[in-house]
Amino acid sequence: WDAADRVMSEATALREQLATQRAHIVELVSTHHRREETLTAMLREMTEVVRHEIERADRAQAELERLLESFHGTVAVSSQRGSAVEPLLPPLPSPAASLSVSNDTFPPPPPPTASVQPTRHTRYARALLERASHQKGHAASSANVAKAKEHFAAAKLASSTNDHELACSHLEDAYVLNPKPSTLVSLANMHLHLGGVDIAKELYKHVLQDPVASQATRNAVEDKLRQCEVNMMGVVD
């Protein structure tokens, strides 16, 4: 009986150890899932911030162009009025006529060198592609493929309710998890719905640069780019 009691005690202690280890493993898995969800939420929030900043900058640029156009119109009107008064004024002597210095003495300064900076839309496209770069050239895991399909289905649902911003967010997540050219085309199409023609054009160009893209996808993208050039506010069918 003493031996049986020892065996029972050892079995009970072993069960308790196994239960403790199982609880620890479950907690580790739960912590990993929470961290992954937090990281995904942070990436989605960063992408939303970038997109809103681009839209805000576009509105500011449109307002600036409107003000410049108004300014040029005012200058043109003032010039017309000045030309009508000019015949009434005596001609003024040219300052250059009183100078004996040759024009060759002071050559014109060289034109400034223009530095090409990437546009906001290019930066947005690069940021998205950089997020998806860890998947490029590698087969996406089955878990990422499943999550990408969930985001793609959620994007279709959001688009059906005209919530195109939410659809864009889900398509971005789907592309990051499984960077397929067709998903990037869908994201570009959704930006067209939002009026983001320049962003859509950048994404279309990246699709054409993707060697994985099929010829049918390339033909469709080239048609979309032509539509963007013809009508800057074109909307996807």
C-alpha positions in Angstrom: 0.0 0.0 0.0 2.8 2.4 0.7 4.2 1.9 -2.8 0.7 2.4 -4.3 0.4 5.6 -2.3 3.7 6.9 -3.6 2.7 6.1 -7.2 -0.6 7.9 -6.8 1.2 10.9 -5.2 3.8 11.0 -8.0 1.0 10.7 -10.7 -0.9 13.6 -9.0 2.2 15.8 -8.9 2.9 15.0 -12.6 -0.6 15.9 -13.6 -0.3 19.2 -11.7 3.0 19.9 -13.5 1.5 19.1 -16.9 -1.5 21.4 -16.2 0.8 24.2 -15.1 2.9 23.8 -18.3 -0.2 23.7 -20.5 -1.6 26.9 -18.9 1.8 28.6 -19.5 1.8 27.6 -23.2 -1.7 28.8 -23.6 -0.8 32.2 -22.1 2.3 32.5 -24.4 0.1 31.8 -27.4 -2.5 34.3 -26.3 0.2 36.9 -25.7 1.7 36.3 -29.2 -1.8 36.8 -30.8 -2.4 40.0 -28.8 1.0 41.4 -29.9 0.3 40.5 -33.6 -3.1 42.1 -33.5 -1.6 45.2 -31.9 1.1 45.5 -34.6 -1.5 45.0 -37.3 -3.7 47.8 -35.8 -0.7 50.1 -35.6 0.3 49.5 -39.2 -3.3 50.1 -40.3 -3.4 53.3 -38.3 -0.2 54.5 -39.8 -1.4 53.9 -43.3 -4.7 55.7 -42.6 -2.7 58.7 -41.3 -0.5 58.8 -44.4 -3.6 58.6 -46.7 -5.4 61.4 -44.8 -2.2 63.6 -44.9 -2.0 63.0 -48.7 -5.6 64.0 -49.2 -5.1 67.1 -47.0 -2.0 68.1 -49.0 -4.0 67.6 -52.2 -6.7 69.9 -51.0 -4.1 72.5 -50.0 -2.4 72.3 -53.3 -5.7 72.7 -55.1 -6.5 75.8 -53.0 -3.0 77.2 -53.8 -3.5 76.6 -57.5 -6.8 78.4 -57.3 -5.2 81.4 -55.5 -2.4 81.5 -58.1 -4.9 81.5 -60.9 -6.8 84.3 -59.3 -3.6 86.2 -58.8 -2.5 85.8 -62.4 -6.0 87.0 -63.5 -5.6 90.1 -61.3 -2.2 90.8 -62.8 -3.5 90.4 -66.3 -6.3 92.9 -65.7 -3.8 95.3 -64.1 -1.5 95.0 -67.1 -4.3 95.7 -69.5 -5.2 98.9 -67.6 -1.5 99.9 -67.5 -1.2 99.5 -71.2 -4.2 101.8 -71.8 -2.6 104.5 -69.6 0.9 104.1 -71.0 0.4 106.3 -74.2 -0.5 109.2 -72.0 2.9 109.1 -70.1 6.2 110.5 -71.6 8.8 107.8 -72.3 11.4 107.4 -69.6 15.1 107.1 -70.5 16.5 103.6 -70.3 19.0 103.2 -67.4 21.1 101.0 -69.6 21.6 103.8 -72.1 23.6 105.8 -69.5 25.9 102.9 -68.7 28.9 102.1 -70.8 29.4 98.7 -69.2 29.1 95.8 -71.7 26.5 93.1 -71.1 29.4 90.6 -71.3 30.8 92.0 -68.1 28.0 90.5 -66.0 27.0 87.2 -67.5 23.6 85.8 -66.3 23.8 83.4 -63.4 23.5 79.7 -64.2 20.1 78.2 -63.7 19.6 76.5 -60.3 19.9 72.7 -60.3 16.5 71.2 -59.6 16.4 68.3 -57.2 13.8 65.7 -58.0 11.8 64.8 -54.9 9.4 61.9 -54.8 5.7 63.0 -54.7 3.4 62.2 -51.8 1.7 59.5 -53.9 5.0 57.9 -54.6 5.9 57.9 -50.9 2.6 56.3 -50.1 3.1 53.6 -52.7 6.7 53.0 -51.5 5.5 52.7 -47.9 2.9 50.2 -48.8 5.3 48.1 -50.9 7.9 48.2 -48.1 5.4 46.8 -45.7 4.8 43.9 -48.1 8.4 43.5 -49.0 9.0 40.7 -46.4 6.6 38.5 -48.4 8.1 39.2 -51.9 9.8 36.3 -53.4 8.5 33.9 -50.7 5.4 31.8 -50.6 2.9 33.3 -48.1 2.1 31.1 -45.1 -1.2 29.4 -45.0 -2.2 31.6 -42.0 -1.3 34.8 -43.9 -3.2 33.6 -47.0 -6.3 32.9 -44.9 -6.1 36.3 -43.2 -5.6 38.0 -46.6 -8.7 36.3 -47.9 -10.6 37.5 -44.8 -9.5 41.1 -45.4 -10.3 40.9 -49.1 -13.9 39.6 -48.3 -14.2 42.5 -45.8 -13.1 44.9 -48.4 -15.8 43.7 -50.8 -18.4 44.0 -48.1 -17.3 47.6 -47.3 -17.3 48.5 -51.0 -20.8 47.2 -51.4 -21.9 49.7 -48.7 -19.9 52.5 -50.3 -17.4 52.6 -47.4 -14.4 52.9 -49.8 -12.0 54.1 -47.1 -12.6 51.0 -45.0 -12.3 48.9 -48.2 -8.9 50.5 -48.9 -7.7 49.7 -45.4 -8.7 46.0 -45.7 -7.1 45.8 -49.2 -3.9 47.2 -47.9 -3.8 44.6 -45.1 -4.6 41.8 -47.6 -1.8 43.0 -49.9 0.7 43.1 -47.0 -0.2 39.6 -45.9 -0.2 38.2 -49.4 1.2 40.6 -52.0 -0.6 39.5 -55.1 -0.7 41.9 -58.2 -4.5 41.4 -58.4 -4.9 42.7 -54.9 -2.8 45.8 -55.7 -5.0 46.4 -58.7 -8.1 46.2 -56.6 -6.6 48.7 -54.1 -5.8 51.1 -57.0 -9.3 50.7 -58.3 -10.7 51.6 -54.8 -8.5 54.7 -54.7 -10.1 55.8 -58.0 -13.5 55.5 -56.3 -12.2 58.0 -53.7 -10.9 60.3 -56.4 -7.2 59.5 -55.7 -6.2 59.3 -59.3 -2.6 60.0 -58.7 -2.3 57.3 -56.0 -4.0 54.8 -58.3 -1.6 55.6 -61.2 1.4 55.0 -58.9 0.0 51.6 -57.8 -0.9 50.7 -61.4 2.7 51.4 -62.4 4.0 49.2 -59.7 1.8 46.4 -60.9 3.4 46.7 -64.4 6.8 46.4 -62.8 5.9 43.2 -61.0 7.2 40.2 -62.9 4.6 38.0 -61.3 1.7 40.0 -62.9 0.0 38.1 -65.7 -0.4 39.5 -69.2 -4.2 39.8 -68.7 -3.5 41.8 -65.6 -1.0 44.0 -67.4 -3.5 44.7 -70.2 -6.2 45.7 -67.8 -3.8 48.0 -65.9 -2.7 49.6 -69.1 -6.3 50.3 -70.0 -6.8 51.9 -66.5 -3.8 54.1 -67.0 -5.1 55.3 -70.3 -8.5 56.1 -68.6 -6.7 58.1 -65.9 -4.9 60.1 -68.5 -8.1 60.8 -70.5 -10.2 61.6 -67.5 -8.4 62.5 -64.3 -11.6 61.8 -62.3 -12.3 58.4 -63.9 -14.2 55.9 -61.7 -13.9 52.2 -61.9 -16.8 50.3 -63.5 
